[in-house]
Amino acid sequence: MDKIKVILIIIAVIVGGLGVLAAIGLIYSFLNYILLFGAIGLGGYIALKVFAKPEPKEIKAPDPRKEIKNIQRLLDEYKKDQ
């Protein structure tokens, strides 16, 4: 009975090793396609960033009350320093 267990364990190790080698081979065979699609995607992304026109930003008119507050604050700071 022990000899059968040892033989089955050896067979399982061999089949497992072959499975690992098959998975490595499959990944290796798809590596060229992965690199090709990655390079195409990276080129497309860079092209979009370089050649896309940025959306125009709206320039808001300055708020007079806020500007007066800023000037008042600066004058108060200037008076404190003197």
DANORDA-V700318 format. One record per residue. RES is the residue in one letter. PHI is phi as a letter, one per 20 degrees, with the letter a starting at -180 (999 if undefined). PSI is psi in whole degrees, -180 to 180 (* if undefined). Layout:
BEGIN
[[RES,PHI,PSI] [RES,PHI,PSI]]
END
This chain:
BEGIN
[[M,999,-37] [D,f,-34] [K,f,-37] [I,f,-41] [K,f,-44] [V,f,-44] [I,f,-43] [L,f,-39] [I,f,-43] [I,f,-44] [I,f,-41] [A,f,-41] [V,f,-42] [I,f,-47] [V,f,-40] [G,f,-43] [G,f,-41] [L,f,-36] [G,f,-42] [V,f,-43] [L,f,-38] [A,f,-40] [A,f,-42] [I,f,-42] [G,f,-39] [L,f,-45] [I,f,-41] [Y,f,-37] [S,f,-30] [F,e,-5] [L,f,-40] [N,f,-43] [Y,f,-39] [I,f,-45] [L,f,-40] [L,f,-49] [F,f,-34] [G,f,-42] [A,f,-40] [I,f,-45] [G,f,-42] [L,f,-41] [G,f,-41] [G,f,-42] [Y,f,-45] [I,f,-40] [A,f,-41] [L,f,-41] [K,f,-36] [V,e,-44] [F,e,-8] [A,f,137] [K,e,133] [P,f,149] [E,f,137] [P,f,139] [K,e,139] [E,e,135] [I,e,120] [K,e,143] [A,f,142] [P,f,144] [D,e,118] [P,f,-37] [R,f,-40] [K,f,-40] [E,f,-41] [I,f,-40] [K,f,-41] [N,f,-43] [I,f,-41] [Q,f,-41] [R,f,-43] [L,f,-39] [L,f,-41] [D,f,-41] [E,f,-40] [Y,f,-40] [K,f,-37] [K,f,-38] [D,f,-24] [Q,e,*]]
END
